[in-house]
Amino acid sequence: ALHASDRGRSWLVTIGPDRVQSFSDDGEADFDIVASASDLYTLLWHRRPVYGLALTGDPTPLVPWQVPLRNP
């Protein structure tokens, strides 16, 4: 689940090998990410790592899809 902290919006998404699909704004998720809308957008387009974002739950499904994590 993605939560845009500056917009008051949330999305439940599925991450596949080729794309991300948005389904709804409610439901149960493996993990939650809370960030600004800009950070979520750049995360979904592989332009920033998840490192440094507020993440709870099990992010294992994100690992093969995510850009490599870099330490600041």
All heavy atoms as a GROMACS GRO file, in nm:
protein
  566
    1ALA      N    1   0.085  -0.117   0.000
    1ALA     CA    2   0.000   0.000   0.000
    1ALA      C    3   0.089   0.124   0.000
    1ALA      O    4   0.192   0.126   0.068
    1ALA     CB    5  -0.092   0.000   0.121
    2LEU      N    6   0.050   0.221  -0.077
    2LEU     CA    7   0.123   0.347  -0.086
    2LEU      C    8   0.035   0.457  -0.028
    2LEU      O    9  -0.085   0.464  -0.058
    2LEU     CB   10   0.156   0.380  -0.231
    2LEU     CG   11   0.236   0.275  -0.307
    2LEU    CD1   12   0.253   0.316  -0.452
    2LEU    CD2   13   0.370   0.251  -0.240
    3HIS      N   14   0.095   0.541   0.055
    3HIS     CA   15   0.021   0.649   0.122
    3HIS      C   16   0.093   0.781   0.095
    3HIS      O   17   0.208   0.799   0.138
    3HIS     CB   18   0.013   0.624   0.272
    3HIS     CG   19  -0.040   0.489   0.308
    3HIS    ND1   20  -0.175   0.461   0.311
    3HIS    CD2   21   0.024   0.374   0.339
    3HIS    CE1   22  -0.191   0.333   0.344
    3HIS    NE2   23  -0.072   0.279   0.362
    4ALA      N   24   0.027   0.870   0.024
    4ALA     CA   25   0.085   1.002  -0.005
    4ALA      C   26   0.056   1.093   0.114
    4ALA      O   27  -0.057   1.139   0.133
    4ALA     CB   28   0.026   1.059  -0.133
    5SER      N   29   0.157   1.118   0.194
    5SER     CA   30   0.141   1.194   0.318
    5SER      C   31   0.099   1.339   0.294
    5SER      O   32   0.033   1.398   0.378
    5SER     CB   33   0.270   1.190   0.400
    5SER     OG   34   0.379   1.241   0.323
    6ASP      N   35   0.134   1.395   0.181
    6ASP     CA   36   0.100   1.534   0.152
    6ASP      C   37  -0.029   1.549   0.073
    6ASP      O   38  -0.071   1.662   0.045
    6ASP     CB   39   0.216   1.602   0.079
    6ASP     CG   40   0.254   1.533  -0.051
    6ASP    OD1   41   0.216   1.415  -0.069
    6ASP    OD2   42   0.321   1.596  -0.134
    7ARG      N   43  -0.093   1.440   0.037
    7ARG     CA   44  -0.216   1.446  -0.043
    7ARG      C   45  -0.336   1.380   0.026
    7ARG      O   46  -0.448   1.393  -0.021
    7ARG     CB   47  -0.198   1.379  -0.179
    7ARG     CG   48  -0.088   1.437  -0.262
    7ARG     CD   49  -0.128   1.572  -0.311
    7ARG     NE   50  -0.020   1.624  -0.396
    7ARG     CZ   51  -0.010   1.748  -0.430
    7ARG    NH1   52  -0.098   1.835  -0.390
    7ARG    NH2   53   0.090   1.788  -0.505
    8GLY      N   54  -0.309   1.303   0.133
    8GLY     CA   55  -0.418   1.234   0.200
    8GLY      C   56  -0.480   1.124   0.116
    8GLY      O   57  -0.598   1.094   0.130
    9ARG      N   58  -0.402   1.064   0.027
    9ARG     CA   59  -0.450   0.957  -0.062
    9ARG      C   60  -0.371   0.830  -0.037
    9ARG      O   61  -0.254   0.835   0.001
    9ARG     CB   62  -0.432   0.997  -0.208
    9ARG     CG   63  -0.508   1.117  -0.257
    9ARG     CD   64  -0.654   1.091  -0.287
    9ARG     NE   65  -0.680   0.968  -0.362
    9ARG     CZ   66  -0.686   0.959  -0.494
    9ARG    NH1   67  -0.667   1.065  -0.568
    9ARG    NH2   68  -0.712   0.843  -0.551
   10SER      N   69  -0.436   0.716  -0.063
   10SER     CA   70  -0.370   0.586  -0.050
   10SER      C   71  -0.411   0.497  -0.166
   10SER      O   72  -0.520   0.512  -0.220
   10SER     CB   73  -0.411   0.519   0.081
   10SER     OG   74  -0.364   0.592   0.192
   11TRP      N   75  -0.322   0.404  -0.201
   11TRP     CA   76  -0.348   0.309  -0.308
   11TRP      C   77  -0.298   0.172  -0.268
   11TRP      O   78  -0.189   0.159  -0.213
   11TRP     CB   79  -0.276   0.350  -0.437
   11TRP     CG   80  -0.315   0.483  -0.487
   11TRP    CD1   81  -0.416   0.512  -0.575
   11TRP    CD2   82  -0.254   0.608  -0.453
   11TRP    NE1   83  -0.421   0.648  -0.597
   11TRP    CE2   84  -0.323   0.709  -0.524
   11TRP    CE3   85  -0.149   0.644  -0.370
   11TRP    CZ2   86  -0.289   0.843  -0.514
   11TRP    CZ3   87  -0.115   0.778  -0.359
   11TRP    CH2   88  -0.185   0.875  -0.431
   12LEU      N   89  -0.377   0.071  -0.296
   12LEU     CA   90  -0.334  -0.066  -0.282
   12LEU      C   91  -0.290  -0.111  -0.420
   12LEU      O   92  -0.368  -0.103  -0.515
   12LEU     CB   93  -0.448  -0.154  -0.230
   12LEU     CG   94  -0.413  -0.300  -0.206
   12LEU    CD1   95  -0.307  -0.313  -0.098
   12LEU    CD2   96  -0.538  -0.378  -0.168
   13VAL      N   97  -0.166  -0.152  -0.434
   13VAL     CA   98  -0.112  -0.188  -0.565
   13VAL      C   99  -0.054  -0.329  -0.562
   13VAL      O  100  -0.024  -0.382  -0.456
   13VAL     CB  101  -0.002  -0.088  -0.610
   13VAL    CG1  102  -0.057   0.052  -0.622
   13VAL    CG2  103   0.116  -0.090  -0.514
   14THR      N  104  -0.040  -0.386  -0.681
   14THR     CA  105   0.032  -0.512  -0.694
   14THR      C  106   0.154  -0.485  -0.780
   14THR      O  107   0.149  -0.405  -0.875
   14THR     CB  108  -0.052  -0.623  -0.760
   14THR    OG1  109  -0.094  -0.580  -0.888
   14THR    CG2  110  -0.173  -0.657  -0.675
   15ILE      N  111   0.263  -0.549  -0.746
   15ILE     CA  112   0.389  -0.532  -0.818
   15ILE      C  113   0.417  -0.661  -0.891
   15ILE      O  114   0.433  -0.766  -0.830
   15ILE     CB  115   0.504  -0.498  -0.722
   15ILE    CG1  116   0.475  -0.368  -0.650
   15ILE    CG2  117   0.636  -0.492  -0.797
   15ILE    CD1  118   0.572  -0.335  -0.539
   16GLY      N  119   0.422  -0.653  -1.023
   16GLY     CA  120   0.452  -0.769  -1.106
   16GLY      C  121   0.589  -0.754  -1.168
   16GLY      O  122   0.657  -0.653  -1.150
   17PRO      N  123   0.632  -0.851  -1.245
   17PRO     CA  124   0.766  -0.845  -1.305
   17PRO      C  125   0.780  -0.734  -1.409
   17PRO      O  126   0.889  -0.685  -1.433
   17PRO     CB  127   0.784  -0.983  -1.369
   17PRO     CG  128   0.645  -1.034  -1.387
   17PRO     CD  129   0.562  -0.974  -1.278
   18ASP      N  130   0.668  -0.692  -1.468
   18ASP     CA  131   0.674  -0.593  -1.575
   18ASP      C  132   0.607  -0.461  -1.542
   18ASP      O  133   0.629  -0.362  -1.612
   18ASP     CB  134   0.611  -0.648  -1.702
   18ASP     CG  135   0.682  -0.772  -1.753
   18ASP    OD1  136   0.806  -0.777  -1.741
   18ASP    OD2  137   0.614  -0.863  -1.801
   19ARG      N  138   0.523  -0.459  -1.441
   19ARG     CA  139   0.450  -0.335  -1.414
   19ARG      C  140   0.389  -0.334  -1.274
   19ARG      O  141   0.383  -0.436  -1.207
   19ARG     CB  142   0.341  -0.315  -1.517
   19ARG     CG  143   0.234  -0.421  -1.513
   19ARG     CD  144   0.135  -0.401  -1.624
   19ARG     NE  145   0.044  -0.514  -1.625
   19ARG     CZ  146  -0.075  -0.508  -1.675
   19ARG    NH1  147  -0.118  -0.397  -1.729
   19ARG    NH2  148  -0.153  -0.613  -1.674
   20VAL      N  149   0.340  -0.217  -1.238
   20VAL     CA  150   0.267  -0.197  -1.114
   20VAL      C  151   0.123  -0.166  -1.151
   20VAL      O  152   0.098  -0.089  -1.243
   20VAL     CB  153   0.326  -0.079  -1.033
   20VAL    CG1  154   0.242  -0.048  -0.913
   20VAL    CG2  155   0.469  -0.109  -0.991
   21GLN      N  156   0.028  -0.228  -1.082
   21GLN     CA  157  -0.112  -0.201  -1.107
   21GLN      C  158  -0.177  -0.148  -0.981
   21GLN      O  159  -0.157  -0.202  -0.872
   21GLN     CB  160  -0.186  -0.329  -1.148
   21GLN     CG  161  -0.150  -0.378  -1.286
   21GLN     CD  162  -0.230  -0.501  -1.320
   21GLN    OE1  163  -0.217  -0.604  -1.257
   21GLN    NE2  164  -0.314  -0.488  -1.421
   22SER      N  165  -0.257  -0.043  -0.995
   22SER     CA  166  -0.332   0.013  -0.885
   22SER      C  167  -0.470  -0.049  -0.884
   22SER      O  168  -0.534  -0.061  -0.988
   22SER     CB  169  -0.342   0.165  -0.900
   22SER     OG  170  -0.421   0.217  -0.797
   23PHE      N  171  -0.517  -0.088  -0.767
   23PHE     CA  172  -0.648  -0.151  -0.759
   23PHE      C  173  -0.749  -0.069  -0.681
   23PHE      O  174  -0.859  -0.050  -0.725
   23PHE     CB  175  -0.637  -0.291  -0.698
   23PHE     CG  176  -0.584  -0.391  -0.795
   23PHE    CD1  177  -0.454  -0.432  -0.788
   23PHE    CD2  178  -0.665  -0.442  -0.894
   23PHE    CE1  179  -0.404  -0.525  -0.878
   23PHE    CE2  180  -0.616  -0.533  -0.986
   23PHE     CZ  181  -0.485  -0.575  -0.978
   24SER      N  182  -0.713  -0.022  -0.564
   24SER     CA  183  -0.810   0.049  -0.482
   24SER      C  184  -0.739   0.127  -0.374
   24SER      O  185  -0.617   0.126  -0.365
   24SER     CB  186  -0.909  -0.049  -0.419
   24SER     OG  187  -0.844  -0.130  -0.324
   25ASP      N  188  -0.817   0.191  -0.291
   25ASP     CA  189  -0.757   0.265  -0.181
   25ASP      C  190  -0.777   0.195  -0.047
   25ASP      O  191  -0.751   0.251   0.057
   25ASP     CB  192  -0.813   0.407  -0.175
   25ASP     CG  193  -0.963   0.411  -0.157
   25ASP    OD1  194  -1.027   0.304  -0.158
   25ASP    OD2  195  -1.017   0.521  -0.142
   26ASP      N  196  -0.824   0.071  -0.050
   26ASP     CA  197  -0.839  -0.002   0.075
   26ASP      C  198  -0.806  -0.150   0.053
   26ASP      O  199  -0.798  -0.197  -0.059
   26ASP     CB  200  -0.980   0.012   0.132
   26ASP     CG  201  -1.087  -0.040   0.036
   26ASP    OD1  202  -1.054  -0.077  -0.078
   26ASP    OD2  203  -1.204  -0.043   0.075
   27GLY      N  204  -0.781  -0.219   0.162
   27GLY     CA  205  -0.747  -0.360   0.154
   27GLY      C  206  -0.623  -0.389   0.237
   27GLY      O  207  -0.564  -0.300   0.297
   28GLU      N  208  -0.585  -0.515   0.239
   28GLU     CA  209  -0.470  -0.560   0.317
   28GLU      C  210  -0.347  -0.567   0.228
   28GLU      O  211  -0.353  -0.616   0.116
   28GLU     CB  212  -0.500  -0.696   0.378
   28GLU     CG  213  -0.410  -0.730   0.492
   28GLU     CD  214  -0.461  -0.852   0.567
   28GLU    OE1  215  -0.582  -0.860   0.593
   28GLU    OE2  216  -0.377  -0.938   0.598
   29ALA      N  217  -0.236  -0.520   0.279
   29ALA     CA  218  -0.111  -0.516   0.201
   29ALA      C  219   0.000  -0.589   0.276
   29ALA      O  220  -0.002  -0.599   0.398
   29ALA     CB  221  -0.069  -0.371   0.176
   30ASP      N  222   0.100  -0.637   0.200
   30ASP     CA  223   0.218  -0.698   0.260
   30ASP      C  224   0.303  -0.594   0.331
   30ASP      O  225   0.367  -0.622   0.431
   30ASP     CB  226   0.305  -0.766   0.155
   30ASP     CG  227   0.237  -0.886   0.093
   30ASP    OD1  228   0.166  -0.958   0.166
   30ASP    OD2  229   0.255  -0.909  -0.028
   31PHE      N  230   0.307  -0.473   0.275
   31PHE     CA  231   0.383  -0.364   0.336
   31PHE      C  232   0.318  -0.231   0.302
   31PHE      O  233   0.238  -0.222   0.209
   31PHE     CB  234   0.530  -0.366   0.291
   31PHE     CG  235   0.547  -0.348   0.143
   31PHE    CD1  236   0.563  -0.223   0.087
   31PHE    CD2  237   0.550  -0.459   0.059
   31PHE    CE1  238   0.580  -0.207  -0.049
   31PHE    CE2  239   0.567  -0.444  -0.077
   31PHE     CZ  240   0.582  -0.318  -0.132
   32ASP      N  241   0.353  -0.129   0.379
   32ASP     CA  242   0.303   0.007   0.358
   32ASP      C  243   0.420   0.101   0.344
   32ASP      O  244   0.519   0.089   0.419
   32ASP     CB  245   0.218   0.052   0.479
   32ASP     CG  246   0.090  -0.025   0.492
   32ASP    OD1  247  -0.005   0.011   0.422
   32ASP    OD2  248   0.085  -0.121   0.572
   33ILE      N  249   0.409   0.192   0.251
   33ILE     CA  250   0.509   0.298   0.235
   33ILE      C  251   0.437   0.431   0.248
   33ILE      O  252   0.337   0.455   0.180
   33ILE     CB  253   0.580   0.290   0.099
   33ILE    CG1  254   0.655   0.158   0.084
   33ILE    CG2  255   0.676   0.409   0.081
   33ILE    CD1  256   0.716   0.136  -0.052
   34VAL      N  257   0.487   0.515   0.336
   34VAL     CA  258   0.433   0.649   0.355
   34VAL      C  259   0.539   0.748   0.311
   34VAL      O  260   0.653   0.744   0.360
   34VAL     CB  261   0.394   0.675   0.502
   34VAL    CG1  262   0.340   0.816   0.519
   34VAL    CG2  263   0.293   0.572   0.550
   35ALA      N  264   0.503   0.835   0.217
   35ALA     CA  265   0.598   0.933   0.164
   35ALA      C  266   0.519   1.042   0.092
   35ALA      O  267   0.397   1.030   0.074
   35ALA     CB  268   0.695   0.866   0.068
   36SER      N  269   0.588   1.144   0.049
   36SER     CA  270   0.522   1.248  -0.031
   36SER      C  271   0.481   1.188  -0.165
   36SER      O  272   0.536   1.087  -0.210
   36SER     CB  273   0.617   1.366  -0.053
   36SER     OG  274   0.724   1.327  -0.138
   37ALA      N  275   0.385   1.251  -0.229
   37ALA     CA  276   0.341   1.205  -0.361
   37ALA      C  277   0.458   1.203  -0.459
   37ALA      O  278   0.472   1.110  -0.539
   37ALA     CB  279   0.228   1.293  -0.413
   38SER      N  280   0.544   1.300  -0.451
   38SER     CA  281   0.661   1.307  -0.540
   38SER      C  282   0.755   1.189  -0.517
   38SER      O  283   0.803   1.128  -0.613
   38SER     CB  284   0.735   1.439  -0.516
   38SER     OG  285   0.854   1.442  -0.591
   39ASP      N  286   0.782   1.156  -0.392
   39ASP     CA  287   0.869   1.042  -0.362
   39ASP      C  288   0.807   0.910  -0.407
   39ASP      O  289   0.876   0.823  -0.459
   39ASP     CB  290   0.902   1.034  -0.212
   39ASP     CG  291   1.011   1.132  -0.172
   39ASP    OD1  292   1.087   1.176  -0.260
   39ASP    OD2  293   1.021   1.160  -0.051
   40LEU      N  294   0.676   0.895  -0.390
   40LEU     CA  295   0.610   0.772  -0.436
   40LEU      C  296   0.616   0.761  -0.588
   40LEU      O  297   0.641   0.654  -0.642
   40LEU     CB  298   0.464   0.770  -0.389
   40LEU     CG  299   0.443   0.757  -0.238
   40LEU    CD1  300   0.294   0.768  -0.206
   40LEU    CD2  301   0.500   0.627  -0.185
   41TYR      N  302   0.595   0.871  -0.657
   41TYR     CA  303   0.600   0.872  -0.803
   41TYR      C  304   0.739   0.832  -0.852
   41TYR      O  305   0.752   0.746  -0.940
   41TYR     CB  306   0.563   1.011  -0.854
   41TYR     CG  307   0.560   1.022  -1.003
   41TYR    CD1  308   0.451   0.976  -1.075
   41TYR    CD2  309   0.665   1.080  -1.073
   41TYR    CE1  310   0.447   0.986  -1.213
   41TYR    CE2  311   0.662   1.090  -1.211
   41TYR     CZ  312   0.553   1.044  -1.281
   41TYR     OH  313   0.550   1.053  -1.417
   42THR      N  314   0.842   0.892  -0.795
   42THR     CA  315   0.977   0.858  -0.839
   42THR      C  316   1.015   0.715  -0.800
   42THR      O  317   1.088   0.648  -0.871
   42THR     CB  318   1.082   0.958  -0.786
   42THR    OG1  319   1.070   0.969  -0.644
   42THR    CG2  320   1.062   1.095  -0.849
   43LEU      N  321   0.963   0.665  -0.689
   43LEU     CA  322   0.985   0.526  -0.650
   43LEU      C  323   0.925   0.432  -0.754
   43LEU      O  324   0.990   0.337  -0.798
   43LEU     CB  325   0.922   0.500  -0.513
   43LEU     CG  326   0.926   0.356  -0.463
   43LEU    CD1  327   1.067   0.319  -0.419
   43LEU    CD2  328   0.828   0.338  -0.348
   44LEU      N  329   0.802   0.458  -0.795
   44LEU     CA  330   0.734   0.371  -0.891
   44LEU      C  331   0.798   0.373  -1.030
   44LEU      O  332   0.788   0.277  -1.105
   44LEU     CB  333   0.586   0.408  -0.901
   44LEU     CG  334   0.505   0.378  -0.776
   44LEU    CD1  335   0.363   0.432  -0.791
   44LEU    CD2  336   0.501   0.229  -0.748
   45TRP      N  337   0.867   0.482  -1.063
   45TRP     CA  338   0.935   0.493  -1.193
   45TRP      C  339   1.083   0.458  -1.182
   45TRP      O  340   1.161   0.491  -1.271
   45TRP     CB  341   0.915   0.633  -1.251
   45TRP     CG  342   0.779   0.647  -1.309
   45TRP    CD1  343   0.671   0.709  -1.252
   45TRP    CD2  344   0.734   0.597  -1.435
   45TRP    NE1  345   0.563   0.700  -1.334
   45TRP    CE2  346   0.599   0.632  -1.447
   45TRP    CE3  347   0.794   0.526  -1.538
   45TRP    CZ2  348   0.523   0.597  -1.559
   45TRP    CZ3  349   0.718   0.492  -1.648
   45TRP    CH2  350   0.584   0.528  -1.658
   46HIS      N  351   1.120   0.390  -1.074
   46HIS     CA  352   1.259   0.345  -1.055
   46HIS      C  353   1.359   0.460  -1.054
   46HIS      O  354   1.470   0.447  -1.103
   46HIS     CB  355   1.301   0.245  -1.165
   46HIS     CG  356   1.215   0.124  -1.171
   46HIS    ND1  357   1.236   0.015  -1.090
   46HIS    CD2  358   1.108   0.095  -1.248
   46HIS    CE1  359   1.145  -0.076  -1.118
   46HIS    NE2  360   1.067  -0.030  -1.213
   47ARG      N  361   1.320   0.573  -1.000
   47ARG     CA  362   1.409   0.690  -0.995
   47ARG      C  363   1.462   0.718  -0.856
   47ARG      O  364   1.539   0.811  -0.837
   47ARG     CB  365   1.337   0.814  -1.048
   47ARG     CG  366   1.289   0.802  -1.190
   47ARG     CD  367   1.407   0.792  -1.285
   47ARG     NE  368   1.363   0.791  -1.423
   47ARG     CZ  369   1.377   0.686  -1.504
   47ARG    NH1  370   1.431   0.576  -1.460
   47ARG    NH2  371   1.336   0.692  -1.628
   48ARG      N  372   1.418   0.641  -0.758
   48ARG     CA  373   1.470   0.655  -0.622
   48ARG      C  374   1.456   0.522  -0.551
   48ARG      O  375   1.365   0.445  -0.581
   48ARG     CB  376   1.399   0.766  -0.545
   48ARG     CG  377   1.264   0.725  -0.496
   48ARG     CD  378   1.199   0.805  -0.384
   48ARG     NE  379   1.276   0.876  -0.290
   48ARG     CZ  380   1.329   0.824  -0.178
   48ARG    NH1  381   1.313   0.699  -0.148
   48ARG    NH2  382   1.396   0.900  -0.094
   49PRO      N  383   1.546   0.493  -0.458
   49PRO     CA  384   1.534   0.370  -0.380
   49PRO      C  385   1.431   0.388  -0.268
   49PRO      O  386   1.393   0.500  -0.233
   49PRO     CB  387   1.674   0.350  -0.323
   49PRO     CG  388   1.729   0.488  -0.313
   49PRO     CD  389   1.669   0.565  -0.428
   50VAL      N  390   1.389   0.278  -0.210
   50VAL     CA  391   1.296   0.284  -0.099
   50VAL      C  392   1.367   0.330   0.029
   50VAL      O  393   1.303   0.375   0.124
   50VAL     CB  394   1.226   0.146  -0.080
   50VAL    CG1  395   1.321   0.044  -0.024
   50VAL    CG2  396   1.101   0.160   0.004
   51TYR      N  397   1.500   0.323   0.027
   51TYR     CA  398   1.580   0.366   0.142
   51TYR      C  399   1.542   0.508   0.183
   51TYR      O  400   1.535   0.597   0.099
   51TYR     CB  401   1.729   0.360   0.106
   51TYR     CG  402   1.820   0.399   0.219
   51TYR    CD1  403   1.854   0.308   0.318
   51TYR    CD2  404   1.870   0.527   0.228
   51TYR    CE1  405   1.937   0.343   0.422
   51TYR    CE2  406   1.952   0.565   0.332
   51TYR     CZ  407   1.986   0.472   0.429
   51TYR     OH  408   2.067   0.508   0.533
   52GLY      N  409   1.514   0.528   0.310
   52GLY     CA  410   1.480   0.660   0.362
   52GLY      C  411   1.331   0.689   0.367
   52GLY      O  412   1.291   0.790   0.424
   53LEU      N  413   1.248   0.603   0.310
   53LEU     CA  414   1.103   0.622   0.318
   53LEU      C  415   1.049   0.544   0.437
   53LEU      O  416   1.108   0.445   0.480
   53LEU     CB  417   1.035   0.574   0.190
   53LEU     CG  418   1.078   0.642   0.061
   53LEU    CD1  419   1.002   0.582  -0.057
   53LEU    CD2  420   1.059   0.791   0.068
   54ALA      N  421   0.936   0.588   0.491
   54ALA     CA  422   0.872   0.518   0.603
   54ALA      C  423   0.807   0.391   0.550
   54ALA      O  424   0.712   0.397   0.474
   54ALA     CB  425   0.768   0.609   0.668
   55LEU      N  426   0.861   0.276   0.590
   55LEU     CA  427   0.813   0.147   0.541
   55LEU      C  428   0.783   0.056   0.659
   55LEU      O  429   0.866   0.044   0.750
   55LEU     CB  430   0.919   0.083   0.452
   55LEU     CG  431   0.876  -0.041   0.377
   55LEU    CD1  432   0.938  -0.041   0.239
   55LEU    CD2  433   0.918  -0.166   0.452
   56THR      N  434   0.665  -0.005   0.660
   56THR     CA  435   0.630  -0.102   0.762
   56THR      C  436   0.582  -0.230   0.693
   56THR      O  437   0.530  -0.225   0.582
   56THR     CB  438   0.519  -0.050   0.856
   56THR    OG1  439   0.404  -0.016   0.779
   56THR    CG2  440   0.566   0.071   0.935
   57GLY      N  441   0.598  -0.342   0.759
   57GLY     CA  442   0.557  -0.470   0.703
   57GLY      C  443   0.672  -0.541   0.635
   57GLY      O  444   0.788  -0.509   0.657
   58ASP      N  445   0.638  -0.637   0.551
   58ASP     CA  446   0.737  -0.720   0.484
   58ASP      C  447   0.757  -0.672   0.340
   58ASP      O  448   0.674  -0.700   0.253
   58ASP     CB  449   0.691  -0.866   0.484
   58ASP     CG  450   0.788  -0.959   0.413
   58ASP    OD1  451   0.902  -0.917   0.383
   58ASP    OD2  452   0.750  -1.074   0.387
   59PRO      N  453   0.867  -0.604   0.310
   59PRO     CA  454   0.890  -0.549   0.176
   59PRO      C  455   0.947  -0.650   0.076
   59PRO      O  456   0.985  -0.613  -0.034
   59PRO     CB  457   0.989  -0.436   0.201
   59PRO     CG  458   1.071  -0.486   0.315
   59PRO     CD  459   0.973  -0.562   0.403
   60THR      N  460   0.952  -0.778   0.111
   60THR     CA  461   1.010  -0.880   0.023
   60THR      C  462   0.956  -0.873  -0.120
   60THR      O  463   1.034  -0.884  -0.215
   60THR     CB  464   0.991  -1.020   0.082
   60THR    OG1  465   1.050  -1.023   0.212
   60THR    CG2  466   1.055  -1.126  -0.004
   61PRO      N  467   0.825  -0.853  -0.143
   61PRO     CA  468   0.777  -0.847  -0.281
   61PRO      C  469   0.835  -0.730  -0.360
   61PRO      O  470   0.839  -0.732  -0.482
   61PRO     CB  471   0.625  -0.829  -0.266
   61PRO     CG  472   0.594  -0.881  -0.131
   61PRO     CD  473   0.715  -0.852  -0.047
   62LEU      N  474   0.883  -0.628  -0.292
   62LEU     CA  475   0.940  -0.511  -0.358
   62LEU      C  476   1.083  -0.532  -0.404
   62LEU      O  477   1.129  -0.471  -0.500
   62LEU     CB  478   0.934  -0.392  -0.261
   62LEU     CG  479   0.978  -0.255  -0.310
   62LEU    CD1  480   0.888  -0.209  -0.423
   62LEU    CD2  481   0.975  -0.156  -0.196
   63VAL      N  482   1.156  -0.624  -0.342
   63VAL     CA  483   1.299  -0.640  -0.364
   63VAL      C  484   1.338  -0.664  -0.511
   63VAL      O  485   1.421  -0.592  -0.564
   63VAL     CB  486   1.358  -0.748  -0.272
   63VAL    CG1  487   1.502  -0.780  -0.307
   63VAL    CG2  488   1.346  -0.703  -0.127
   64PRO      N  489   1.280  -0.761  -0.582
   64PRO     CA  490   1.326  -0.783  -0.720
   64PRO      C  491   1.287  -0.670  -0.815
   64PRO      O  492   1.349  -0.651  -0.919
   64PRO     CB  493   1.256  -0.912  -0.762
   64PRO     CG  494   1.157  -0.944  -0.660
   64PRO     CD  495   1.183  -0.859  -0.539
   65TRP      N  496   1.189  -0.593  -0.781
   65TRP     CA  497   1.141  -0.486  -0.867
   65TRP      C  498   1.212  -0.353  -0.841
   65TRP      O  499   1.222  -0.268  -0.927
   65TRP     CB  500   0.991  -0.471  -0.844
   65TRP     CG  501   0.927  -0.372  -0.932
   65TRP    CD1  502   0.886  -0.392  -1.061
   65TRP    CD2  503   0.894  -0.238  -0.901
   65TRP    NE1  504   0.830  -0.278  -1.110
   65TRP    CE2  505   0.835  -0.182  -1.014
   65TRP    CE3  506   0.911  -0.160  -0.787
   65TRP    CZ2  507   0.790  -0.051  -1.017
   65TRP    CZ3  508   0.867  -0.029  -0.791
   65TRP    CH2  509   0.807   0.024  -0.905
   66GLN      N  510   1.264  -0.337  -0.720
   66GLN     CA  511   1.320  -0.210  -0.673
   66GLN      C  512   1.459  -0.183  -0.728
   66GLN      O  513   1.536  -0.275  -0.751
   66GLN     CB  514   1.324  -0.213  -0.519
   66GLN     CG  515   1.384  -0.092  -0.453
   66GLN     CD  516   1.311   0.035  -0.486
   66GLN    OE1  517   1.190   0.043  -0.470
   66GLN    NE2  518   1.380   0.134  -0.532
   67VAL      N  519   1.491  -0.055  -0.746
   67VAL     CA  520   1.626  -0.016  -0.782
   67VAL      C  521   1.718  -0.050  -0.666
   67VAL      O  522   1.675  -0.059  -0.552
   67VAL     CB  523   1.636   0.136  -0.815
   67VAL    CG1  524   1.553   0.169  -0.937
   67VAL    CG2  525   1.598   0.222  -0.698
   68PRO      N  526   1.847  -0.071  -0.691
   68PRO     CA  527   1.939  -0.104  -0.583
   68PRO      C  528   1.938   0.002  -0.472
   68PRO      O  529   1.933   0.121  -0.501
   68PRO     CB  530   2.075  -0.110  -0.651
   68PRO     CG  531   2.045  -0.130  -0.795
   68PRO     CD  532   1.911  -0.064  -0.819
   69LEU      N  533   1.945  -0.044  -0.351
   69LEU     CA  534   1.951   0.049  -0.238
   69LEU      C  535   2.090   0.109  -0.229
   69LEU      O  536   2.189   0.040  -0.247
   69LEU     CB  537   1.918  -0.026  -0.108
   69LEU     CG  538   1.779  -0.087  -0.100
   69LEU    CD1  539   1.764  -0.161   0.034
   69LEU    CD2  540   1.673   0.019  -0.110
   70ARG      N  541   2.093   0.237  -0.204
   70ARG     CA  542   2.221   0.306  -0.187
   70ARG      C  543   2.221   0.373  -0.051
   70ARG      O  544   2.122   0.432  -0.010
   70ARG     CB  545   2.238   0.412  -0.294
   70ARG     CG  546   2.244   0.356  -0.433
   70ARG     CD  547   2.269   0.468  -0.535
   70ARG     NE  548   2.164   0.568  -0.537
   70ARG     CZ  549   2.059   0.564  -0.618
   70ARG    NH1  550   2.042   0.463  -0.701
   70ARG    NH2  551   1.969   0.660  -0.615
   71ASN      N  552   2.332   0.364   0.017
   71ASN     CA  553   2.347   0.437   0.143
   71ASN      C  554   2.374   0.582   0.112
   71ASN      O  555   2.440   0.613   0.014
   71ASN     CB  556   2.461   0.378   0.226
   71ASN     CG  557   2.427   0.243   0.280
   71ASN    OD1  558   2.312   0.217   0.315
   71ASN    ND2  559   2.524   0.156   0.289
   72PRO      N  560   2.319   0.671   0.196
   72PRO     CA  561   2.341   0.816   0.170
   72PRO      C  562   2.486   0.854   0.183
   72PRO      O  563   2.567   0.790   0.237
   72PRO     CB  564   2.254   0.884   0.274
   72PRO     CG  565   2.217   0.782   0.375
   72PRO     CD  566   2.242   0.646   0.314
   0.00000   0.00000   0.00000
